[in-house]
Structure formats: structure tokens, C-alpha cells
Amino acid sequence: MQRSKPYGNLHVLSSIQCTSYGSCSLLELAIGGIAGFLGVSGFGYHLYKMMKTKETKIMTYHMMAFLGIGIAMWAMYGITLRDPVIYVTNIAMTGILIGIVVYKIGSEKSLIIQI
């Protein structure tokens, strides 16, 4: 469903739907955007902390697998709703999770080589 939203003299074509019940309001986009930013920032902080301390024990492979499945399902849910706040946030979190997995595998390989 497309609708035109007036912003001053500009009309912006918007096809964003936040729920199956109707279109997104600006408040819903703001709340979702802030929540997504905080979620990605918190997740990214773990990657930063792991790289700084070189300690990866806190992130187990089982935990990352469950997180990855959950994040992928949220991204698919956002795509089915055509809600960019949900799917963009979860795609970004998937990228960070892939970075964590790559860093964890790399740090474990270097640990084996040192021993």
C-alpha cells in the first residue's frame, strides 16, 4: 500500500508498512529506529570488547547459533511485514554476529598455533 506523506512542500512516496494493520507512523519509525540502533550498538560493543581484550570465551558457539537463528527469523519477519526498521536492524546484527564468529575462529586458531 503506497501513500503520500506531506513534509512541508515536499510529498514523499512511502510504501513502508510497520504492521499488517496499517502504515507506520513517524512515532513508530522513531521508536523502532532508536531500539534498533541501541540493539546493534550493544551487540557491536561485544565485538569491540572481544577484539580489545582478545577474550572470546563469553561467546559460545551454541549461543551464537541460537542468536543467529533468532536474528535471521526476525529479519525474515521484517521482510514479510515490509518493515525496514526490523529487517535493516537484524541484517546489521547478522553482520556483526558473522564478525564475532570469524574473530572467535581466528583467535582460537592463533591460540592453537601458539601452543
Phi and psi in degrees as a GROMACS rama.xvg file:
@    title "Ramachandran Plot"
@    xaxis  label "Phi"
@    yaxis  label "Psi"
@TYPE xy
-108.095  143.259  GLN-2
-143.924  157.875  ARG-3
-103.121  127.505  SER-4
-108.642  122.575  LYS-5
-78.322  131.776  PRO-6
-127.27  93.8998  TYR-7
65.7965  -123.886  GLY-8
-90.1661  -5.49682  ASN-9
-93.6227  143.834  LEU-10
-116.676  119.643  HIS-11
-104.997  125.982  VAL-12
-77.6043  126.424  LEU-13
-129.029  131.081  SER-14
-119.398  21.8139  SER-15
-78.1642  129.039  ILE-16
-123.241  122.742  GLN-17
-85.8714  -32.0956  CYS-18
-135.4  167.156  THR-19
-73.8167  -6.76351  SER-20
-91.5949  -15.1617  TYR-21
169.388  -168.724  GLY-22
-87.7414  161.144  SER-23
-70.0415  141.741  CYS-24
-94.3491  164.496  SER-25
-62.2954  -35.221  LEU-26
-64.2223  -43.2715  LEU-27
-62.9937  -41.6948  GLU-28
-63.5681  -40.996  LEU-29
-65.4702  -47.2426  ALA-30
-62.9117  -47.0423  ILE-31
-63.5971  -40.1913  GLY-32
-65.1454  -43.0707  GLY-33
-65.6752  -43.8441  ILE-34
-62.1794  -42.6112  ALA-35
-63.3362  -43.4028  GLY-36
-61.3543  -44.7689  PHE-37
-64.7217  -40.5119  LEU-38
-63.3744  -46.5862  GLY-39
-66.3474  -40.3001  VAL-40
-62.7995  -43.9008  SER-41
-64.1437  -39.3659  GLY-42
-70.2229  -40.8401  PHE-43
-64.8947  -31.5673  GLY-44
-61.7878  -37.256  TYR-45
-63.403  -40.7422  HIS-46
-63.049  -44.5292  LEU-47
-60.0913  -45.5832  TYR-48
-64.7708  -40.0414  LYS-49
-63.4613  -40.7131  MET-50
-70.2006  -35.0148  MET-51
-72.3217  -45.1805  LYS-52
-89.0915  -13.7788  THR-53
58.2312  31.0097  LYS-54
-115.639  117.718  GLU-55
-117.187  6.90818  THR-56
-63.7733  -29.5986  LYS-57
-65.9331  -27.1202  ILE-58
-101.723  99.8497  MET-59
-83.2082  159.234  THR-60
-65.5301  -36.145  TYR-61
-62.7076  -44.8166  HIS-62
-62.715  -42.7883  MET-63
-66.9913  -34.5571  MET-64
-64.8655  -46.2974  ALA-65
-64.5506  -41.244  PHE-66
-61.3621  -44.0469  LEU-67
-61.7084  -43.4572  GLY-68
-63.9648  -45.3896  ILE-69
-62.7686  -43.8093  GLY-70
-64.5785  -42.6915  ILE-71
-62.9806  -39.627  ALA-72
-67.0139  -38.8419  MET-73
-63.8341  -39.7399  TRP-74
-62.9387  -44.302  ALA-75
-63.0527  -39.1847  MET-76
-61.2611  -45.0624  TYR-77
-63.1791  -37.3393  GLY-78
-66.7313  -42.8197  ILE-79
-64.9698  -32.3157  THR-80
-83.7241  -8.12792  LEU-81
57.1715  44.1681  ARG-82
-110.403  102.014  ASP-83
-64.7963  -26.3298  PRO-84
-61.0586  -42.0958  VAL-85
-74.4957  -51.25  ILE-86
-75.4603  -33.3679  TYR-87
-66.9519  -43.0293  VAL-88
-58.8205  -46.4058  THR-89
-75.2072  -28.5514  ASN-90
-67.923  -40.0374  ILE-91
-63.0387  -41.533  ALA-92
-66.6635  -33.7517  MET-93
-62.2978  -41.9339  THR-94
-61.3924  -42.3557  GLY-95
-65.8989  -41.1976  ILE-96
-63.1107  -39.917  LEU-97
-61.9499  -40.7304  ILE-98
-60.6813  -40.8232  GLY-99
-64.7946  -44.6389  ILE-100
-62.3594  -46.0974  VAL-101
-61.1441  -44.0559  VAL-102
-64.319  -41.4968  TYR-103
-64.0435  -45.0574  LYS-104
-63.0558  -43.8842  ILE-105
-63.5167  -40.148  GLY-106
-71.3664  -32.7264  SER-107
-71.3743  -36.5685  GLU-108
-65.4288  -41.5345  LYS-109
-68.614  -30.0488  SER-110
-67.8915  -40.7905  LEU-111
-65.8709  -40.3578  ILE-112
-65.0719  -37.2971  ILE-113
-69.7925  -29.8684  GLN-114
